[in-house]
């Protein structure tokens, strides 16, 4: 087996990002730019449309695949919440080669957690509390992988649907997690696509530009705690670009 050098695991060079957007805007595509080898916890079957080489992993029956340079993304199809938590247990053990983790999406994962807590779909007050406890604990645990003592990941990317709530577009999660989730991550961004005209030739058709709003906004839930190192809006956002903007480029590293 070929041993492949991976990007440096520099302690402290890491970002946790929550991205919310309407459907088909590019949340999964953004997650797919996270440094490889990456783990994709896929609750929406988005992997089928993403570029790059892939392997599949069942965390309930197998150890994580070793990285040999023949794949970029390891896909876990999250059919139920038990698969999700078992993958987390493996990650917390440090016995893996992943540089990044992508959760796509927290909206669907919460639904699967809800199904496990209440198979009949009836959510009593106590069960809503249980749902918050499970999901908040899981999100904190994934976030803390960026500071794992032996295998810190470079990026945690969490996607979510978006909804209008209290006069603002916010990540679509249910219950009190809707209030707590934005405070768990380094960056919360709203992704959108905008038509941009050609400033040199207004007769040309506009170009579609994918943008990530990370600055505070009255209409969209967005914020960051990276000391203003990211612009208010990141055009054509990728995870390596954001890491470099926040921490600077690593000399000799290829992203």
C-alpha positions, 0 to 999 in steps of 0.5 A: 500500500502506498503511504501518502503524505497529507496536509499538516495537522497543525494544532489550532489551524481549524475552522468549524462552519455552519452554512445554511441556504436554500436548496441547490445553492451549493452547500454540499459543493462547498463541503466537498472543498474541505481538505482531503481525506474528508469524511462525508456524513451524508443524510441527503444522498448528496454524494451522488452528485459530487466530484472526486473519488470516493469510498464507503464506510459502515461505522457500525461494522467496520473501522475507518478506511486507511487513506492510501491516496486512491480516494478523496471522500469517505462517504457514510450514508446516515440512514439512522441516528445510530450510524451518526453517533457510531461515526462520532465515536470512531472520530473521538477515538483518534483512529482515523485519517480524516482531515475534515468532516462534513455533516450534510445536513444537520436538518436531516440528522435532527429528523433522524434523531427525532425518529429514534426518540419518538418512533410514533412521531408524537413529541411530548415536552420531555422528548423535545428536551431529549432531542435538544440534549442529544443534538447539542451534545453531538454538535459540540462533540463534532466541533471539539474534534478540531482540538482533538489531542492526537488527531485534530481535524482542519475543518468541520462543515455543517450544512442546514436548510434555511427558514424565515423565522422571527423576521430573519433567514436562519438555519432550519432546525427544530426546537431550542437547537435553533437558538443554540446552534449558531453559537456552537461554531466559529463561522455561520454563513448564509450562501446565495447565488447572485447575478453579477454583470460584466463591469467592462462590457454591460452588453454581456450576460451576467455571471452567476457568482456563489457567495457566502455571507459571514458578516452580521446582517439584519435579514440573514443569520450570519456571524464569525468569531475570527476577528474580522479576518474574513470579508463580509462576503466570500465570493466563490467560497472554498474551505481552503480559501477560508482557512488561508484567509484566517490563518495564512497559507502553509508554506509548501502545502498544496490545498 
